């Protein structure tokens, strides 16, 4: 798969993992020493503050040209984000499905403030819920109608 990604530079590949600590052992060694392809982005799933502090640090140590967080489902307020952990992009969404846990709009707004303070693009994907996961941007509060991309 890495070979296909390298040979399709016209496509941006978004690699998302819940185990970002395993990435260094999985990618071609040359990528870790400055040859990471510009079209291959790396993301980590971040659902709570504990993961942000642990996996955000691990992600920050990988030399991917675009590093991102997928905060989906967002399960708690992430609080202050240390500047050294901020990725190049943040995607956020709530949990959906019959047993979904609700996400507070205050958590989204807190993360939005952190993204703005760090000049990080933010993509509010959906707000979560059941049976409607509230994914239509027109249904979001005005201040959360944000769908930004890096670059």
C-alpha positions in Angstrom: 0.0 0.0 0.0 2.8 2.4 0.7 4.2 1.9 -2.8 0.8 2.8 -4.3 0.7 5.9 -2.1 4.1 7.1 -3.1 3.3 6.5 -6.8 0.1 8.5 -6.7 1.4 12.0 -5.7 -1.7 13.6 -7.1 -3.7 12.1 -4.3 -3.5 13.0 -0.6 -3.6 9.9 1.5 -4.9 10.2 5.1 -3.6 7.5 7.4 -5.5 7.4 10.6 -4.6 5.1 13.5 -5.5 4.5 17.1 -2.0 3.2 17.7 0.2 6.0 16.6 3.1 4.6 18.7 3.4 1.7 16.1 3.8 4.0 13.1 7.6 4.2 13.2 8.0 0.4 13.0 5.5 0.2 10.1 6.5 2.9 7.6 9.5 2.7 5.3 12.6 3.7 7.3 13.5 6.5 4.8 10.3 8.3 5.7 11.5 8.8 9.2 14.7 10.4 8.1 13.3 13.3 6.0 11.8 11.5 3.0 8.2 11.3 4.1 6.1 11.8 1.0 4.2 15.1 1.0 1.0 13.5 -0.1 0.8 11.1 2.9 -0.8 12.6 6.0 -0.8 10.9 9.4 -3.5 11.2 12.0 -4.2 9.9 15.5 -7.6 9.3 17.1 -7.9 11.5 20.1 -11.1 11.2 22.2 -10.0 12.5 25.6 -7.3 14.5 27.3 -5.3 11.4 28.3 -5.1 10.4 24.7 -4.2 13.9 23.6 -1.3 14.1 26.0 0.0 10.5 25.3 -0.7 10.1 21.6 -0.5 13.8 20.6 3.2 13.6 21.8 3.8 10.4 19.8 2.3 11.9 16.7 4.3 15.1 17.1 7.5 12.9 16.9 6.7 11.5 13.5 7.9 13.7 10.6 4.8 13.5 8.5 4.2 16.7 6.5 0.6 16.9 7.7 -0.3 15.5 11.1 -3.9 15.6 12.2 -6.1 14.6 15.1 -9.4 12.8 14.6 -11.3 13.8 17.7 -14.2 11.5 16.9 -15.9 10.7 19.0 -15.1 13.6 21.3 -15.8 12.3 24.8 -14.6 15.1 27.0 -13.2 18.6 26.9 -9.5 18.4 25.9 -8.7 21.5 27.9 -5.5 23.5 27.2 -3.5 22.0 24.4 0.3 22.3 24.8 1.6 24.1 21.8 4.2 21.4 21.1 1.3 18.9 20.6 -0.8 20.9 18.2 -1.1 19.0 14.9 -1.5 20.7 11.4 -5.3 19.9 11.4 -8.1 18.8 13.7 -11.2 17.0 12.8 -13.9 16.8 15.5 -17.2 14.9 15.8 -19.5 13.3 18.3 -20.4 9.8 18.9 -23.4 8.3 17.1 -25.4 5.1 17.4 -28.0 3.7 19.7 -25.8 3.9 22.8 -23.9 7.0 22.0 -22.5 9.3 24.7 -23.5 12.9 24.3 -20.9 15.5 23.5 -21.2 19.0 25.0 -21.1 21.9 22.5 -18.8 23.6 25.1 -16.2 20.9 24.3 -16.3 21.7 20.6 -16.0 25.4 21.4 -13.1 24.9 23.7 -11.3 22.9 20.9 -12.2 25.6 18.4 -10.6 28.2 20.6 -7.4 26.1 21.0 -7.3 25.6 17.2 -7.7 29.3 16.6 -5.0 30.2 19.1 -2.6 27.7 17.5 -3.6 28.6 13.9 -4.7 25.1 13.3 -7.5 24.4 10.7 -10.6 22.8 12.2 -13.1 20.6 10.5 -16.4 20.1 12.5 -17.6 16.9 10.9 -20.8 16.2 13.0 -22.1 16.7 16.4 -23.2 13.2 17.3 -26.4 11.8 18.6 -29.0 9.2 17.9 -30.9 8.7 15.7 -29.6 11.8 14.0 -25.9 12.3 14.3 -26.3 16.0 13.3 -23.9 16.0 10.3 -25.5 18.7 8.2 -23.5 21.9 8.7 -26.6 24.0 8.4 -27.9 22.3 11.6 -24.8 23.3 13.6 -24.7 26.4 15.7 -23.4 29.3 13.6 -20.1 29.5 15.5 -19.4 25.8 14.8 -20.1 25.8 11.1 -16.4 25.3 10.4 -15.0 23.0 7.7 -11.4 24.1 7.2 -8.6 22.1 5.5 -4.8 22.3 5.9 -2.5 23.9 3.3 
